[in-house]
Amino acid sequence: KDLRTGVESTSPSSVLDGDLDDFMEASLSQRIEGGAGEAVADLD
């Protein structure tokens, strides 16, 4: 779970194997849309 973008994966092994496309796409979209870098409050 990426707390900055809200993207989650139900398969940790695929993320560890390099399947990061969803996370990268969400991060880049957030930067393009001008998402402010804020402190993470939700650590669950």
Secondary structure by P-SEA (a helix, b strand, c coil): cccccccccccaaaaaaccaaaaaaaaaaaaaaccccccccccc
